Amino acid sequence: MHFQDIYTQHKNLVYNLALQYTQNKEDAEEIAQDVFIAVYDKLNTFKAQSKLQTWVYRITINKSLDFMKAKKRRKRSFFFSTIQIDDVDKNITLPDFNHPGVLLEQKEEIARIFRGINQLAERQKTVIILLKIEQKTQAETAAIMELSTKAVESLYQRAKKKLEKILK
């Protein structure tokens, strides 16, 4: 198992999954770099108890969630420092929805759906992304999330209900 082979086989998977979390191609590229650095560093610890792809998915999900948490902290910090420094300019603009796979006419609706998904708890967001966007089976999702298939089904149902409320 050579790193170059792993990279070649999984680079699109990693980038696309990170993109589902961030909806921003530059952020997804940054996460992908972090993922492959982690894969390279931890390759000797991979025990092959799960499929390599499942292991790479787990690393990507963890790096994506960590990235989003850090980004949220930076936004909060920036927001509060701006308020303290300059109360005059309260128009803080957040980054645009920048997902390359979305057609212009669909952009508003897809952005609205992703804003809803982003309001879900981490595990609910992950289960929606894996099942509905990445189109993984419940068994694959369970392996990636290290849950039972019944737990995945339950988590998905709760996420779906919460997302429906958010989008209404």
C-alpha positions in Angstrom: 0.0 0.0 0.0 1.8 3.1 -1.3 0.8 6.6 -0.4 0.7 7.7 -4.1 -1.8 4.9 -4.8 -4.0 6.0 -1.9 -3.9 9.6 -3.0 -4.7 8.8 -6.6 -7.6 6.5 -5.6 -9.1 8.8 -2.9 -8.3 12.4 -3.9 -11.8 13.0 -5.5 -13.6 11.3 -2.7 -11.8 13.4 -0.1 -12.2 16.7 -1.9 -15.9 16.1 -2.7 -16.7 15.1 0.9 -14.9 18.1 2.3 -16.8 20.3 -0.2 -20.1 18.9 1.2 -19.1 20.2 4.6 -17.7 23.6 3.6 -19.6 24.4 0.4 -16.4 26.3 -0.6 -13.8 25.0 -3.0 -10.8 26.7 -1.4 -11.7 25.4 2.1 -12.3 21.9 0.7 -8.8 22.0 -0.9 -7.3 23.0 2.4 -9.1 20.2 4.2 -8.0 17.7 1.5 -4.4 18.7 2.1 -4.8 18.2 5.8 -6.4 14.8 5.2 -3.6 13.5 3.1 -1.0 14.8 5.5 -2.8 12.8 8.2 -3.1 9.7 6.0 0.6 9.9 5.2 1.5 10.4 8.9 -0.8 7.6 10.1 -0.5 5.1 7.3 1.7 2.8 9.4 -1.1 2.7 12.1 -3.8 1.5 9.7 -4.7 -2.0 10.8 -7.0 -3.0 7.9 -9.8 -3.8 10.4 -12.0 -1.7 8.1 -11.7 -0.9 4.4 -9.1 1.7 3.5 -11.9 3.9 2.0 -13.8 3.8 5.3 -10.7 4.9 7.2 -10.1 7.8 4.7 -13.7 8.8 5.0 -13.4 8.9 8.8 -10.3 11.1 8.6 -12.0 13.4 6.1 -15.1 13.8 8.3 -13.0 14.5 11.4 -10.8 17.1 9.5 -13.9 18.7 8.0 -15.6 19.0 11.3 -12.5 20.4 13.0 -12.0 22.9 10.2 -15.6 24.1 10.5 -15.3 24.5 14.3 -12.1 26.5 13.9 -13.7 28.6 11.2 -16.7 29.3 13.4 -14.3 30.3 16.3 -12.4 32.6 14.0 -15.7 34.3 12.7 -16.8 34.8 16.3 -13.5 36.2 17.3 -13.4 38.5 14.3 -17.0 39.6 14.9 -16.4 40.5 18.6 -13.1 42.2 17.9 -14.7 44.2 15.1 -17.5 45.3 17.5 -15.0 46.4 20.1 -12.8 48.2 17.7 -15.3 49.8 15.4 -19.0 50.0 16.2 -19.6 52.1 13.1 -19.3 49.3 10.5 -21.7 46.5 11.6 -22.0 45.0 8.1 -19.9 41.9 8.3 -20.1 39.8 5.2 -19.7 36.1 5.5 -18.1 34.1 2.6 -20.4 33.3 -0.3 -21.7 29.9 -1.1 -19.0 28.7 -3.6 -19.8 25.1 -4.6 -18.5 24.3 -8.2 -21.0 21.5 -8.8 -24.1 23.8 -8.6 -25.7 25.4 -11.6 -26.4 29.1 -11.3 -30.2 28.7 -11.4 -30.1 26.1 -8.6 -27.6 28.0 -6.5 -30.1 29.8 -4.2 -32.1 26.7 -3.4 -29.1 24.5 -2.9 -27.5 27.2 -0.7 -30.7 27.3 1.4 -30.6 23.5 1.8 -26.9 23.6 2.8 -27.6 26.4 5.3 -30.2 24.1 6.8 -27.8 21.1 6.8 -25.1 23.3 8.5 -27.5 24.0 11.4 -27.8 20.3 12.2 -25.7 18.7 15.0 -22.4 17.2 13.7 -23.6 13.6 13.6 -26.9 14.5 12.0 -25.0 16.6 9.3 -22.7 13.7 8.7 -25.4 11.1 8.3 -27.3 13.4 5.8 -24.1 14.0 3.8 -23.1 10.3 3.7 -26.6 8.9 3.0 -28.1 11.5 0.7 -25.2 13.4 -0.9 -22.5 10.8 -1.0 -25.2 8.1 -1.5 -23.6 5.6 0.8 -25.7 2.7 2.0 -26.7 2.5 5.7 -24.2 -0.3 6.2 -21.3 1.8 4.7 -22.5 4.9 6.7 -22.6 2.8 9.9 -19.0 1.6 9.3 -17.7 5.1 8.5 -19.5 6.6 11.6 -18.7 3.5 13.8 -22.4 3.0 14.6 -24.9 0.3 14.1 -27.2 0.4 11.1 -30.2 0.9 13.5 -28.4 3.9 15.1 -27.8 5.3 11.6 -31.4 4.9 10.6 -32.5 6.6 13.9 -30.0 9.4 13.5 -31.1 9.9 9.9 -34.8 10.1 10.8 -34.1 12.7 13.5 -31.9 14.7 11.1 -34.5 14.6 8.4 -37.3 15.9 10.8 -35.0 18.6 12.1 -34.0 19.7 8.6 -37.6 19.8 7.5 -38.4 22.2 10.4 -35.4 24.3 9.6 -36.3 24.6 5.9 -39.9 25.6 6.6 
